[in-house]
Amino acid sequence: MICLDSLPHLPGCYLFKDSRDVVIYVGKARDLKKRVSSYFQKQDQGPRTGALVAAAGGLDFIVTNTELEALLLENTLVKKHQPRYNIKLKDSSRYAGIELTEEDFPRLRISRRRGARGSFFGPFVSSRERTFVYQLVRKAFGLATCKRFPKRPCLRYHLGHCSGPCVGRISRADYRARASRAASALAGKTDELLTSLQAEMAILSARQEFERAMQMRDEIRALQHLQERQQVERSRSYDQDVISYQVEGSSVYLMLFRVYRGTLEGKEEYVFSNSDSFLEEFLVQYYSEREPPEELILEQPLEQSLVDFLAHQKGKKVKATVPRQGEKKMLLDLARKNLEAGFFGDREKLSALQEALRLNKSPQVIECFDISHLAGTFSVGSMVQFRGGRPDKSNYRRFKIKSVSGIDDFASLAETVRRRYSRLKEERQDMPDLIVIDGGKGQLSAALSELQALRLKIPVVSLAKREEEVYMPGLDGPLDIKKEEKASLYLQEIRDEAHRFALAYNRLLRKKAISD
């Protein structure tokens, strides 16, 4: 039971809960009573808000002193409860770091797993910088990087890039000493490490242990190179992030440009469900995982509480700029141009497909399924998703077939479709605008039966490989679409990507089976 009368006119966080007392949404408010009451004004409800209100069976709230405190608390609560209706960034782990594993002979590897056992350094905003540091450290300190220790010396050992712990070419004590020095280098303690190594090299030379002294010399040179690199990076201009976005229906399409030390370093694309406070939710989640830049360039001003949150995360002032002219406006325009090209540059083929299939709306989100197996073994299903005419790889899914033995593509496809959409339905997630099946009338019928069992009304078509014929429910024969037409070519592009993804997973399972 949700009682609005008990809500105060104070800042804080509110938590919607379902009938099982599970938190399904966390939000923050300047005025708790006004904000929560707005959810129950039906004229302002979008589809997502309507679903949230329908699922809500209870409400809790926490009062804070300021709106900034509410923002910080909201971030903590979202991480703790992982609510169903809060934005979940698929790319929150995109930035990788360098991990030094916790083993008798620690290995160096690129990793995104901050919680893994061992030491994690990063994440690195620049993949180029991460690769440079990783290669420099692994070569200088001779650390192993292989997933499993081989039974004989590998190529890296013969090239002098690895000390060969797998075959006993270095003692455990000496190897761990190298790993400890590598950890110090990665932690940025280059000055004290250089002093220590130079003193140790002098001692080794005096003892005429020239081979070990040469190893120290190589480590010193690598550290000096790393130190020079760090000094150059620090001398460049400050960092900027540039953000442009567009709302299309129930989705938000967002483009983020990273301007790293004065140079355009790369871009990131995000697609997530629309909500009243989507930009605030995005920024809080995104900059909780990474340090904010010194300047954020946007198309609209931010609330002061959000600017304060960014400053709190960085430890110093963060500038939020809405440029009207000059170089910063050019950067913002470039981000907008990339947004339109990346997400909306294929409107023609979307329009052609909508017209050819007689769809009520543009198929912005399309999901395609394919089945792959080897003579009835290693059966897998794949699902790829296209948004705005482009593949959205963060939403690709793989399925190991569980209920089918032998060759039965129809049953395998039915299982894959059932698992995908029963989960989306259970989690109240948005459904695609169109489903594409790789196959003919039989595969189409199998998929349609599962959708009907789930009481889902989603347009679905199948595409047969031989003649690229398109089948729709209720029609005896294929649609009159030539395979050279834009609509057919787009369907072929999607189907081919699903086939590639399924085949890659099938090969991966076979490779694992052989290695095991």
C-alpha positions in Angstrom: 0.0 0.0 0.0 1.4 3.4 -1.0 0.5 6.3 1.2 1.5 9.7 -0.2 0.3 11.6 2.9 3.3 10.6 5.0 5.8 12.0 2.5 7.6 15.2 3.6 8.4 18.3 1.5 12.1 17.6 2.0 15.0 16.3 -0.2 15.8 12.7 -0.1 15.5 9.3 -1.8 12.4 7.2 -2.5 12.3 3.5 -3.1 9.4 1.8 -4.9 8.9 -1.9 -3.9 6.9 -4.7 -5.5 4.5 -7.0 -3.8 7.4 -9.2 -2.5 9.1 -6.1 -0.9 11.8 -6.1 -3.5 13.1 -2.6 -4.5 12.2 -2.0 -8.1 13.1 1.7 -8.5 15.3 4.2 -6.6 15.0 7.9 -7.3 16.1 11.2 -5.6 14.0 14.3 -5.2 14.4 17.9 -4.1 10.8 17.6 -2.7 9.9 14.0 -1.9 6.1 14.6 -1.8 5.9 16.5 -5.0 8.2 14.1 -6.9 6.5 10.9 -5.8 3.0 12.3 -6.3 3.9 13.1 -9.9 4.1 9.4 -10.7 0.4 9.0 -10.0 -0.8 11.8 -12.3 -1.9 9.6 -15.2 -1.9 12.4 -17.9 1.9 12.6 -17.5 2.6 8.8 -17.5 4.7 7.3 -20.3 4.7 3.5 -20.9 7.6 2.9 -18.6 6.3 5.0 -15.8 2.9 3.3 -16.1 4.6 -0.1 -15.8 6.5 1.0 -12.8 3.4 2.3 -11.0 1.5 -0.9 -11.8 4.3 -3.0 -10.4 4.7 -0.9 -7.3 3.2 -2.4 -4.1 5.0 -0.3 -1.5 7.1 2.8 -0.9 9.9 3.7 1.4 11.9 7.0 1.6 15.0 8.4 3.3 15.3 12.1 4.1 18.6 13.9 3.5 19.9 17.4 4.4 20.6 18.5 0.8 19.9 17.4 -2.8 23.6 16.6 -3.2 23.4 14.1 -0.3 20.3 12.6 -2.0 22.2 12.1 -5.2 25.1 10.4 -3.4 22.6 8.2 -1.5 20.7 7.4 -4.7 23.9 6.1 -6.3 24.6 3.9 -3.3 21.1 2.5 -3.2 21.0 1.7 -6.9 24.3 -0.2 -6.6 23.0 -2.1 -3.6 19.6 -3.1 -4.9 20.1 -3.2 -8.7 16.5 -2.1 -9.2 14.7 -3.4 -12.3 13.4 0.1 -13.5 16.6 2.1 -13.0 18.9 2.6 -16.0 21.4 -0.2 -16.4 24.4 0.9 -18.5 25.5 -2.0 -20.7 28.9 -0.4 -21.1 29.7 0.3 -17.4 32.6 -2.2 -17.6 33.9 -1.0 -21.0 37.1 0.5 -19.5 39.6 -2.2 -18.8 42.6 -2.1 -16.5 45.6 -4.2 -15.8 45.4 -7.1 -13.3 48.3 -8.8 -11.5 46.9 -12.1 -10.4 47.3 -13.5 -6.9 49.1 -16.8 -7.5 52.5 -18.4 -6.7 53.7 -17.0 -10.0 51.5 -13.9 -10.7 50.4 -13.3 -14.2 49.7 -10.0 -15.9 46.6 -9.5 -18.0 44.0 -7.0 -19.3 41.0 -7.2 -17.1 37.6 -5.6 -16.3 37.1 -7.5 -13.1 37.8 -5.1 -10.3 36.5 -7.7 -7.8 38.9 -10.4 -8.9 41.6 -11.8 -6.6 44.8 -10.0 -7.2 45.8 -6.3 -7.8 43.8 -4.2 -10.2 45.3 -1.1 -11.8 43.1 1.3 -13.7 40.7 1.5 -15.3 42.4 3.3 -18.2 40.3 5.8 -20.1 42.6 5.4 -23.1 42.9 1.9 -24.5 46.1 3.1 -26.3 47.6 4.1 -23.0 46.6 0.9 -21.3 48.1 -1.2 -24.1 51.4 0.8 -24.0 51.7 0.3 -20.2 50.7 -3.4 -20.3 53.3 -4.2 -23.0 56.0 -2.2 -21.4 55.6 -3.7 -18.0 55.2 -7.3 -19.1 58.3 -7.1 -21.2 60.4 -5.2 -18.7 59.7 -7.5 -15.8 59.4 -10.7 -17.7 55.9 -11.6 -16.3 53.8 -14.4 -17.7 50.7 -13.5 -19.5 49.4 -16.9 -20.7 46.0 -18.1 -19.5 47.4 -21.5 -18.6 51.1 -22.3 -18.1 52.3 -24.4 -21.1 54.4 -27.5 -20.7 57.3 -26.1 -22.7 58.8 -22.6 -23.2 56.6 -20.4 -25.3 57.6 -17.9 -28.0 57.6 -15.0 -25.6 60.3 -16.8 -23.5 62.5 -17.4 -26.6 62.1 -13.7 -27.5 63.3 -12.7 -24.0 59.9 -11.2 -23.0 59.1 -13.8 -20.4 61.2 -15.2 -17.6 59.8 -18.8 -18.0 58.2 -19.6 -14.7 56.2 -22.4 -16.3 59.3 -24.5 -16.9 61.3 -23.5 -13.8 63.7 -21.0 -15.5 63.3 -18.6 -12.5 62.8 -19.2 -8.8 59.5 -18.4 -7.1 61.3 -15.8 -4.9 62.9 -14.0 -7.8 59.7 -14.0 -9.9 57.6 -12.6 -7.0 60.2 -9.9 -6.5 59.8 -8.9 -10.2 56.0 -9.0 -9.8 56.2 -6.8 -6.7 58.3 -4.2 -8.7 55.8 -4.4 -11.5 53.0 -3.6 -9.1 54.9 -0.6 -7.8 55.4 0.6 -11.4 51.7 0.2 -12.2 50.8 2.0 -9.0 52.8 5.0 -10.2 55.6 4.7 -7.6 58.3 5.1 -10.3 60.6 7.6 -8.5 61.2 5.4 -5.4 61.4 2.2 -7.6 64.0 3.8 -9.8 66.2 4.7 -6.9 65.9 1.2 -5.5 66.6 -0.5 -8.8 69.6 1.7 -9.5 71.1 0.9 -6.1 70.5 -2.8 -6.6 72.0 -2.8 -10.1 75.2 -1.2 -8.7 75.4 -4.0 -6.1 74.9 -6.7 -8.7 77.5 -5.2 -11.0 80.0 -5.1 -8.1 79.4 -8.8 -7.5 79.9 -9.4 -11.3 76.3 -10.8 -11.6 76.1 -9.2 -15.0 73.0 -11.1 -16.3 70.8 -10.0 -13.3 72.3 -6.5 -13.6 71.3 -6.3 -17.3 67.8 -7.3 -16.3 67.7 -4.4 -13.8 69.1 -2.1 -16.5 66.2 -3.0 -18.8 63.6 -2.5 -16.0 65.2 0.9 -15.2 65.0 2.0 -18.9 61.4 0.9 -19.1 60.5 2.8 -16.0 62.2 5.9 -17.2 60.2 5.6 -20.5 57.0 5.2 -18.5 57.9 8.2 -16.3 58.5 10.4 -19.4 55.2 9.3 -20.9 53.3 10.2 -17.7 55.0 13.6 -17.5 54.0 14.4 -21.2 50.4 13.4 -20.5 50.2 15.6 -17.4 51.6 18.6 -19.4 48.7 18.5 -21.9 45.5 20.4 -21.6 42.6 19.3 -19.4 40.1 16.5 -20.2 36.6 17.1 -21.6 33.6 14.8 -22.2 31.1 15.9 -24.8 27.5 14.6 -24.6 24.7 14.7 -27.2 21.5 12.7 -27.0 18.1 12.2 -28.7 14.9 10.8 -27.5 13.0 8.5 -29.9 9.9 6.9 -28.5 10.7 4.9 -25.4 14.4 5.0 -26.0 17.2 7.5 -25.4 20.2 7.4 -27.8 23.3 9.0 -26.3 26.7 9.8 -27.8 29.7 10.6 -25.6 33.0 11.9 -27.0 36.1 11.6 -24.9 38.6 14.5 -25.4 41.6 13.1 -23.6 44.4 15.6 -22.8 43.3 17.9 -25.7 42.9 15.1 -28.2 39.7 13.4 -29.4 40.3 9.9 -28.0 37.1 8.1 -29.0 33.4 7.8 -28.6 30.9 5.7 -26.7 27.3 5.0 -27.7 24.5 4.2 -25.3 20.9 3.2 -25.7 18.6 3.0 -22.7 15.0 3.4 -21.8 13.5 6.9 -21.5 12.6 8.3 -18.1 11.9 11.7 -16.6 15.5 11.9 -15.2 17.4 9.8 -17.7 20.3 12.3 -18.1 20.8 12.6 -14.3 20.6 8.8 -13.9 23.1 8.3 -16.7 25.7 10.8 -15.4 25.5 9.5 -11.8 26.0 5.9 -12.9 28.6 6.7 -15.5 30.8 8.9 -13.3 30.4 6.6 -10.3 32.6 4.2 -12.2 35.2 6.6 -13.6 36.6 10.0 -12.7 34.7 12.9 -14.2 36.7 15.2 -16.6 37.5 18.8 -15.7 34.8 20.0 -18.2 31.6 18.5 -19.4 30.2 19.9 -22.6 26.4 19.5 -23.0 23.4 20.7 -24.9 21.5 21.8 -21.8 22.5 23.1 -18.4 22.8 20.7 -15.4 21.1 21.2 -12.0 23.6 22.5 -9.4 23.2 19.4 -7.3 24.5 17.3 -10.2 27.4 19.6 -10.8 28.2 19.3 -7.1 28.0 15.5 -7.4 30.6 15.5 -10.2 32.9 17.8 -8.2 32.5 15.5 -5.2 33.5 12.5 -7.4 36.5 14.3 -8.8 37.7 16.0 -5.7 37.7 19.4 -7.3 35.5 21.7 -9.4 34.0 20.3 -12.6 32.8 22.8 -15.2 29.5 22.1 -17.0 29.4 24.1 -20.3 26.6 24.7 -22.8 28.5 26.4 -25.6 26.9 28.7 -28.2 29.9 29.2 -30.4 33.6 28.5 -30.8 35.6 25.3 -30.6 33.5 23.7 -27.9 30.3 24.3 -30.0 32.1 22.6 -32.9 32.9 19.6 -30.7 29.2 19.4 -29.6 28.0 19.7 -33.2 30.4 16.9 -34.1 29.0 14.7 -31.4 25.5 15.4 -32.7 26.6 14.6 -36.2 28.0 11.3 -35.1 24.8 10.6 -33.1 22.6 11.1 -36.1 25.0 9.1 -38.4 25.5 6.3 -35.9 21.9 5.8 -34.7 19.7 7.5 -37.3 21.8 7.4 -40.5 19.9 4.4 -41.9 16.3 5.8 -41.8 15.8 5.0 -45.5 16.2 1.2 -45.0 14.1 1.4 -41.9 11.4 3.2 -43.8 11.7 0.7 -46.7 11.3 -2.2 -44.3 8.3 -0.6 -42.5 6.6 -0.1 -45.9 7.5 -3.6 -47.2 6.2 -5.4 -44.1 3.3 -3.0 -43.6 4.3 -2.3 -40.0 2.4 0.3 -37.9 5.6 1.9 -36.8 9.3 2.1 -37.8 11.2 -1.0 -36.7 13.8 0.8 -34.7 14.6 -2.3 -32.5 14.9 -5.6 -34.4 15.9 -8.9 -32.9 17.0 -11.9 -35.0 17.4 -15.5 -34.1 19.5 -18.3 -35.6 20.4 -21.9 -34.6 23.8 -23.6 -35.1 24.9 -27.2 -34.4 27.4 -29.8 -35.6 25.4 -32.9 -36.7 23.0 -32.4 -33.7 25.8 -31.7 -31.2 26.9 -28.4 -29.6 23.5 -26.9 -30.4 23.3 -23.2 -29.7 20.9 -20.3 -30.4 21.9 -16.8 -31.1 20.1 -13.5 -30.9 21.4 -10.2 -32.3 19.8 -6.8 -31.9 19.8 -3.9 -34.3 18.8 -0.4 -33.2 18.3 2.4 -35.5 19.7 0.4 -38.4 22.9 -0.6 -36.6 24.0 -3.6 -34.6 23.8 -3.1 -30.8 26.3 -5.6 -29.6 25.8 -4.9 -26.0 22.4 -6.6 -26.4 23.5 -9.7 -28.2 22.6 -12.9 -26.5 23.8 -16.5 -26.7 21.8 -19.6 -25.7 23.1 -23.1 -25.1 20.2 -25.4 -26.1 19.1 -27.4 -23.0 15.8 -29.2 -23.9 16.6 -30.7 -27.3 18.8 -33.6 -28.3 19.8 -34.4 -31.8 18.9 -32.4 -34.9 15.6 -30.4 -34.3 16.0 -26.8 -35.5 12.3 -26.1 -34.8 12.4 -27.2 -31.2 15.8 -25.4 -30.6 14.4 -22.2 -32.1 11.3 -22.5 -30.0 13.4 -22.9 -26.8 15.5 -19.9 -27.7 12.5 -17.6 -28.4 10.7 -18.8 -25.3 13.7 -18.2 -23.0 14.4 -14.7 -24.5 10.9 -13.3 -24.3 9.7 -15.0 -21.1 12.6 -13.3 -19.4 11.8 -9.9 -20.9 8.2 -10.3 -19.9 9.0 -11.3 -16.4 11.4 -8.3 -16.0 8.9 -6.0 -17.7 11.6 -4.9 -20.2 10.8 -3.3 -23.6 10.0 -5.6 -26.4 11.5 -5.3 -29.9 9.6 -3.7 -32.8 10.2 -6.7 -35.1 11.5 -10.3 -34.8 13.4 -11.9 -37.6 13.8 -15.7 -37.8 16.5 -17.3 -39.9 14.5 -20.0 -41.8 11.3 -20.7 -43.7 7.7 -21.3 -42.8 8.5 -24.1 -40.3 10.8 -21.9 -38.2 8.4 -19.0 -38.4 5.6 -21.2 -37.1 7.8 -22.5 -34.2 8.6 -18.9 -33.1 5.1 -17.7 -33.5 3.7 -20.5 -31.3 6.0 -19.5 -28.5 5.0 -15.8 -28.8 1.3 -16.7 -28.7 1.9 -18.9 -25.6 3.4 -15.9 -23.9 0.5 -13.7 -25.2 2.9 -11.3 -27.0 1.9 -9.5 -30.1 5.2 -8.7 -31.8 5.5 -8.6 -35.6 7.6 -11.5 -36.8 9.0 -12.6 -40.2 11.3 -15.3 -41.4 14.0 -15.2 -44.1 14.8 -18.4 -46.1 18.4 -18.6 -47.2 18.1 -20.1 -50.7 16.0 -17.5 -52.5 16.0 -14.9 -49.6 12.2 -15.3 -49.4 10.4 -13.4 -46.7 7.5 -15.1 -44.9 4.9 -13.6 -42.6 2.2 -15.2 -40.5 -1.2 -15.6 -42.3 0.3 -15.7 -45.8 0.4 -18.9 -47.8 3.5 -17.8 -49.8 6.4 -15.4 -49.5 6.0 -11.7 -49.7 6.6 -10.0 -53.0 10.0 -8.5 -52.2 12.9 -8.8 -54.5 16.1 -9.8 -52.8 17.9 -6.7 -54.3 15.4 -4.3 -52.7 16.6 -2.2 -49.8 14.2 -3.9 -47.3 15.3 -7.4 -48.3 19.0 -6.4 -48.1 18.5 -5.0 -44.6 16.9 -8.3 -43.5 19.8 -10.2 -45.1 22.3 -8.1 -43.2 20.6 -8.8 -39.9 20.2 -12.5 -40.6 23.8 -12.9 -41.7 25.0 -11.2 -38.4 22.9 -13.6 -36.4 24.3 -16.6 -38.4 27.9 -15.3 -37.8 27.2 -14.9 -34.1 25.7 -18.4 -33.7 28.5 -20.0 -35.6 31.1 -18.3 -33.5 29.5 -19.6 -30.3 29.2 -23.1 -31.7 32.9 -23.0 -32.5 33.8 -21.7 -29.1 32.0 -24.6 -27.4 33.7 -27.1 -29.6 37.1 -25.6 -28.9 36.4 -25.7 -25.1 35.3 -29.4 -25.4 38.6 -30.3 -27.2 40.8 -28.4 -24.7 39.0 -29.9 -21.7 
